[in-house]
Amino acid sequence: MKEIKIPELAESITEGTIAEWLVSKGDKVEKGDPVVELETDKVNVEVNSDFAGVITEIVSEEGDDVEVGDVIAKLDENGEAGGEASEEESEETSSSDKEEKAEEKKEDKQEEDKSEDKEEAQIEDTDETPGKNEVIASPAARKRARELNIDLSSVQTRDPMGRVRPEDVEDAAKGGSEKKESKSKPSKKEESKNTEKTEFDKPVERTKMSRRRQTIAKNLVNVQQESAMLTTFNEIDMSAIMKLRSERKDKFLEKHDVKLGFMSFFTKAVVGALKEFPLLNAEIQGNEIVEKKFYDIGIAVSTDDGLVVPVVRDADRLDFAGVEKEIGELGKKARDNKLQLKDLQGGSFSITNGGIFGSMLSTPILNAPQVGILGMHNIQKRAMVMPDDSIEVRPMMYLALSYDHRIVDGKEAVQFLVRIKEMLEDPYDLLLEG
């Protein structure tokens, strides 16, 4: 009999949740066949069998949390798919286990009866001669005290005769656990308020958070607690970009087999601005500032399981078509749940586009350990006063830059955003330089 265990997944991943079993009990698998899909903090991965044989037991069910090294299934190398041998073996094992458990229960019952008889005798003696033992308690109370490991002498009773009853023991257990909790773990008090289940008078539906959603929630809270995050805003006139796209989109699609979107313009503008303001392409490690001399830009993608940020590698070396292809491929992989760990690691700066959902303005949260993230928003036509004091209707977009004020000053952040605005409002130069 062989065991299928959770293998080493990656340096930063030590646990996961069983998302879906790809095999069932009695199925025959070959060495290297995927047997289960595991949901981790970042991506879903398939666990393969290291042996060939028949699945005889599923140890962990879908939804169970597992760690590296845990046994999740058992496999018989000599078994046949749906064969009688493995079934008979499992039946024998099952019947043997049942007999052992029944025998253990029988012995436990006998010992419990003896213990209760002895205890009742002691109680009767106590009731008759209370001087021998100051605690007067009913048999049920003494039994409950043993179960809860409560010292009867410490139990306060409401009985006028001083007799301890089961409800007194229950109250003592509750009070003791609360005091112990508050003394040993005072920091948990606030946490319990947040995690305490609230009962509702009207119908509700409770759903367990996915592992990825839990990780996203934890990371977002950590970023706000561990960084000095600040957001600055600006607006850009999208007229020039929209005109350029209208002029070039057909030839661009014909030549490169990919559509010319907005994201390539913003990605190239971000790279240009990062070269002028390198601290926004850095991160903090201990008491050191690490300036990155590469430009791996994370592009936030919304999926059914939550937000992920796959990375466009070496965006400074790609042309507009290369950026659009990379973004398209990564977005498809994210929505199909096909992203790998390497697709998510090592970004130096991020871009998120809430405008596709209709957002007019927001303050994006940093993607740690990065110190900058650019937020795009919805394009709205607004009346704008032009340099000659005339009024024109222009397609305008608000931009938001969130940054870590620990290493990026307000002056740099504002100038960075202004530089992006200048490049996007004159995209022809951006194309020539890009």
C-alpha positions in Angstrom: 0.0 0.0 0.0 1.4 3.4 -1.0 0.5 6.8 0.2 -0.1 9.9 -1.9 1.2 13.0 -0.1 1.2 16.7 -0.7 4.6 17.4 -2.3 6.8 20.5 -1.9 5.0 23.1 -4.0 7.2 26.2 -3.8 9.3 28.0 -1.3 6.5 30.3 -0.2 3.7 27.7 -0.2 3.4 25.2 2.6 -0.4 24.5 2.6 -3.5 24.5 0.5 -7.1 23.4 0.2 -8.4 20.4 -1.7 -10.3 22.1 -4.6 -11.3 19.0 -6.6 -10.5 15.4 -6.8 -9.7 14.3 -10.3 -10.0 10.6 -9.4 -12.3 8.5 -7.3 -11.9 5.5 -5.0 -11.3 2.4 -7.2 -9.9 4.3 -10.2 -6.6 3.1 -11.7 -3.9 5.7 -12.1 -0.5 5.7 -13.8 2.7 7.2 -12.3 2.6 11.0 -13.0 -1.2 11.2 -13.5 -2.8 14.2 -11.8 -5.1 13.0 -9.0 -6.2 16.2 -7.2 -6.4 20.0 -7.8 -5.0 22.0 -4.9 -6.0 25.6 -4.2 -3.1 27.6 -2.8 -2.7 31.2 -1.7 -1.7 32.2 -5.2 -2.6 29.6 -7.9 -4.3 26.2 -8.3 -1.8 23.4 -8.8 -2.3 19.7 -9.7 -0.8 17.0 -7.5 0.4 14.0 -9.4 0.7 10.4 -8.2 4.2 9.0 -7.7 3.0 5.5 -8.2 0.9 3.4 -10.5 -2.0 1.4 -9.1 -5.6 1.7 -7.8 -6.9 4.3 -5.4 -8.1 2.5 -2.3 -8.8 5.3 0.0 -9.5 9.1 -0.2 -8.2 10.5 3.1 -8.8 14.2 2.6 -12.1 15.4 1.1 -12.8 18.5 -1.1 -12.6 21.6 1.0 -10.2 20.2 3.5 -7.0 22.2 4.4 -3.8 20.2 4.0 -0.1 20.9 4.5 3.0 19.7 2.7 3.7 16.1 3.7 0.1 15.3 4.5 -1.3 12.0 3.3 -4.4 12.7 1.1 -5.0 9.2 -0.5 -3.8 5.6 -0.5 -3.0 3.5 -3.5 -2.6 -0.3 -4.1 0.1 -1.0 -6.6 -1.2 -4.6 -7.2 -4.9 -3.7 -7.3 -7.2 -3.8 -10.2 -9.6 -1.0 -11.0 -12.9 -1.9 -9.4 -11.4 -5.3 -8.5 -12.7 -7.6 -5.7 -9.3 -8.0 -4.1 -9.0 -4.4 -2.9 -12.7 -4.3 -1.9 -12.3 -7.5 0.1 -9.2 -6.1 1.7 -10.9 -2.9 2.6 -14.0 -4.8 3.9 -11.7 -7.0 6.1 -9.9 -4.0 7.4 -13.2 -2.3 8.0 -14.8 -5.2 9.9 -11.6 -5.6 11.9 -11.6 -2.0 12.9 -15.3 -2.3 13.8 -14.6 -5.3 16.1 -11.7 -3.5 17.8 -13.7 -0.3 18.3 -16.6 -2.4 19.7 -14.3 -4.2 22.1 -12.7 -0.8 23.2 -16.2 0.7 23.8 -17.2 -2.4 25.9 -14.1 -2.1 28.1 -14.5 1.7 28.5 -18.1 1.2 29.5 -17.2 -1.4 32.1 -14.5 0.9 33.6 -16.9 3.9 33.5 -19.6 1.9 35.4 -17.0 0.8 38.0 -15.8 4.4 38.4 -19.4 5.7 38.7 -20.3 3.1 41.3 -17.2 4.0 43.3 -18.0 7.7 43.0 -21.6 7.3 44.1 -20.4 5.4 47.1 -18.1 8.2 48.0 -20.8 10.7 47.4 -23.2 8.8 49.7 -20.5 8.8 52.4 -20.0 12.5 51.9 -23.7 13.3 52.1 -24.0 11.4 55.3 -20.8 12.8 56.9 -20.1 16.2 55.4 -17.3 16.8 57.8 -15.1 14.5 55.9 -15.4 16.5 52.7 -16.5 20.1 52.7 -17.8 19.9 49.1 -21.4 18.6 48.8 -22.4 17.8 45.2 -24.9 15.7 43.4 -23.6 12.7 41.4 -24.4 14.4 38.1 -22.4 17.5 39.2 -19.4 15.3 40.1 -19.5 13.5 36.8 -19.7 16.7 34.9 -16.8 18.2 36.9 -14.7 15.2 36.0 -15.6 15.6 32.3 -14.7 19.3 32.4 -11.7 18.9 34.7 -13.2 21.3 37.2 -12.2 21.4 40.9 -15.4 21.2 42.8 -14.0 23.2 45.7 -13.6 26.2 43.4 -17.2 26.0 42.2 -19.6 28.7 43.5 -23.1 27.3 44.1 -26.5 29.1 44.2 -28.1 26.4 46.4 -28.9 27.7 49.9 -27.7 24.4 51.4 -24.4 24.7 49.5 -25.0 21.7 47.3 -23.2 21.9 44.0 -25.4 21.1 41.0 -24.5 20.5 37.3 -25.5 24.0 36.2 -23.0 25.4 38.8 -20.2 23.3 37.2 -21.2 24.5 33.7 -21.1 28.2 34.9 -17.6 27.6 36.5 -16.3 26.1 33.3 -17.5 29.0 31.2 -16.2 31.6 33.7 -12.8 29.8 34.0 -12.3 29.5 30.2 -13.1 33.2 29.8 -10.6 34.2 32.5 -7.9 31.9 31.1 -8.4 33.2 27.6 -8.2 36.8 28.8 -5.0 36.2 30.9 -3.1 34.0 28.4 -4.2 35.7 25.2 -5.3 39.2 25.8 -4.7 40.1 22.1 -7.3 37.7 21.0 -10.1 39.7 22.7 -10.4 42.1 19.9 -10.0 39.4 17.3 -12.9 37.4 18.8 -15.1 40.5 18.4 -14.4 40.5 14.7 -14.7 36.8 14.2 -17.7 36.2 16.5 -20.7 34.8 14.6 -23.7 37.0 14.7 -27.1 35.4 14.8 -29.7 37.0 12.5 -33.5 37.0 12.8 -33.8 36.9 9.0 -32.4 34.3 6.5 -28.7 34.5 5.7 -26.2 32.3 3.8 -22.8 31.5 5.2 -20.0 30.5 2.7 -16.5 29.7 3.7 -13.9 32.1 2.2 -11.6 30.5 -0.4 -8.0 30.2 0.5 -7.1 32.8 -2.1 -9.7 35.2 -0.8 -8.4 34.7 2.8 -4.9 35.5 1.6 -6.0 38.6 -0.4 -7.8 39.9 2.7 -4.8 39.2 5.0 -2.3 40.8 2.6 -4.4 43.9 2.0 -4.8 44.5 5.8 -1.0 43.9 6.3 -0.1 46.5 3.6 -2.2 49.1 5.3 -0.7 48.3 8.7 3.0 48.0 7.5 3.3 50.8 5.0 2.7 54.6 5.0 0.4 54.5 2.1 -0.8 57.8 0.5 -2.6 58.5 -2.8 -2.3 61.4 -5.2 -4.6 62.2 -8.1 -4.6 63.8 -11.5 -6.7 63.7 -14.7 -5.8 63.2 -18.3 -7.4 64.2 -21.6 -7.8 61.0 -23.5 -8.5 62.7 -26.9 -5.1 62.1 -28.4 -4.9 58.4 -27.5 -8.5 57.8 -28.7 -7.7 59.6 -32.0 -4.5 57.6 -32.5 -6.2 54.3 -31.7 -9.0 55.1 -34.2 -6.4 55.9 -36.9 -4.1 52.8 -36.3 -6.3 50.1 -34.9 -7.1 48.3 -38.2 -3.6 48.3 -39.5 -2.3 47.3 -36.0 -4.7 44.3 -35.8 -3.8 43.3 -39.4 -0.1 43.4 -38.8 0.2 42.0 -35.2 -3.0 39.9 -34.9 -3.8 41.7 -31.6 -6.0 44.7 -30.8 -4.5 48.0 -29.8 -5.9 48.8 -26.4 -5.4 51.4 -23.7 -3.2 49.2 -21.5 -0.2 49.3 -23.8 -0.1 53.1 -23.7 -0.4 53.2 -19.9 2.2 50.4 -19.5 4.8 52.2 -21.7 4.1 55.5 -20.0 4.6 54.0 -16.6 8.0 52.5 -17.7 9.1 55.9 -19.0 8.1 57.6 -15.8 9.8 54.9 -13.6 13.1 55.5 -15.4 12.9 59.2 -14.4 11.7 58.5 -10.8 13.4 55.2 -9.8 12.3 55.2 -6.2 8.8 54.2 -7.4 10.4 51.1 -8.9 12.0 50.1 -5.6 11.2 48.2 -2.4 12.2 48.3 1.3 14.2 45.3 2.7 15.0 45.8 6.3 16.8 49.2 6.5 17.8 49.1 2.9 16.2 50.6 -0.2 16.5 48.2 -3.2 16.1 50.1 -6.5 15.2 47.7 -9.3 16.9 48.1 -12.7 14.2 46.1 -14.5 10.6 46.9 -15.4 8.3 44.0 -14.6 4.9 45.5 -14.6 2.0 43.8 -12.8 -1.4 44.1 -14.4 -4.4 43.5 -12.1 -6.9 41.0 -13.4 -10.3 40.3 -11.8 -11.4 36.7 -11.6 -14.2 34.8 -10.0 -11.9 33.8 -7.1 -10.5 37.3 -6.5 -8.0 39.7 -7.9 -4.6 38.5 -9.2 -1.7 40.5 -10.5 0.2 38.6 -13.3 3.4 40.3 -14.4 4.5 41.5 -17.8 8.2 40.8 -17.9 10.7 43.3 -19.2 8.0 45.7 -20.4 10.7 48.2 -21.4 11.9 45.8 -24.0 8.5 45.1 -25.6 6.8 47.2 -28.2 3.1 48.0 -28.1 2.1 44.8 -29.8 4.3 42.7 -27.4 2.7 44.4 -24.4 -0.8 43.8 -25.7 -0.1 40.1 -26.4 1.4 39.6 -23.0 -1.6 41.2 -21.2 -4.1 39.3 -23.3 -2.4 35.9 -22.6 -2.0 36.6 -18.9 -5.6 37.7 -18.6 -6.9 34.6 -20.3 -4.8 32.4 -18.1 -6.1 34.2 -15.0 -9.7 33.7 -16.0 -9.1 30.1 -16.9 -7.3 29.5 -13.6 -4.2 28.5 -15.5 -1.7 30.9 -14.0 1.5 29.5 -12.6 3.6 30.9 -9.7 6.2 32.3 -12.0 3.5 34.5 -13.7 2.8 36.2 -10.4 6.2 36.6 -8.8 8.7 39.5 -8.9 6.7 42.5 -10.2 8.2 45.9 -9.6 5.2 48.2 -10.1 1.5 47.5 -10.7 -1.4 49.0 -12.7 -5.1 48.4 -11.9 -8.0 49.4 -14.1 -11.3 49.9 -12.2 -12.7 51.9 -15.1 -13.7 48.7 -16.9 -16.3 48.2 -14.1 -17.4 51.9 -14.1 -15.3 53.2 -11.3 -14.8 57.0 -11.4 -12.3 57.3 -8.6 -10.6 55.1 -6.1 -7.5 54.7 -3.9 -5.8 51.5 -5.0 -3.9 49.5 -2.3 -0.3 48.7 -2.8 0.8 45.2 -4.0 3.5 44.6 -1.4 6.5 44.7 -1.4 6.0 47.2 -4.3 5.9 50.9 -3.3 3.7 52.2 -6.1 0.5 51.3 -8.0 -1.4 53.3 -10.7 -5.2 53.3 -10.8 -7.0 53.9 -14.0 -10.7 54.9 -14.0 -13.7 55.4 -16.3 -13.6 57.8 -19.2 -16.2 60.5 -19.0 -16.9 63.3 -21.4 -16.7 66.6 -19.5 -16.7 70.3 -20.4 -13.1 71.5 -20.2 -11.7 75.1 -20.4 -9.0 75.2 -23.1 -5.9 77.4 -23.1 -7.6 80.0 -25.2 -10.5 80.1 -22.7 -12.9 78.3 -25.0 -14.9 75.4 -23.7 -14.8 72.0 -25.3 -16.2 68.6 -24.4 -13.3 66.2 -23.9 -13.0 62.5 -22.8 -11.4 62.7 -19.4 -10.0 60.1 -17.0 -9.0 60.4 -13.4 -5.6 58.7 -12.5 -4.7 57.7 -8.9 -1.2 56.9 -7.7 -0.8 55.2 -4.4 2.7 55.1 -3.0 4.6 54.2 0.1 5.5 57.5 1.8 8.4 55.9 3.7 10.7 56.1 0.7 8.7 58.2 -1.9 8.1 61.9 -1.1 5.0 63.7 -2.2 7.0 65.8 -4.6 8.3 62.7 -6.5 4.9 61.1 -6.5 3.1 64.2 -7.9 5.9 64.7 -10.6 5.7 61.0 -11.5 2.0 61.3 -12.1 2.4 64.5 -14.1 5.0 62.9 -16.3 2.6 60.0 -17.1 -0.1 62.6 -17.9 2.2 64.4 -20.3 3.2 61.2 -22.1 -0.4 60.0 -22.5 -1.6 63.3 -23.8 1.1 63.2 -26.4 1.1 59.5 -27.4 2.9 60.1 -30.7 6.1 60.8 -28.9 5.5 57.8 -26.7 5.1 55.6 -29.8 8.4 56.9 -31.2 10.3 56.4 -28.0 8.6 53.2 -27.0 
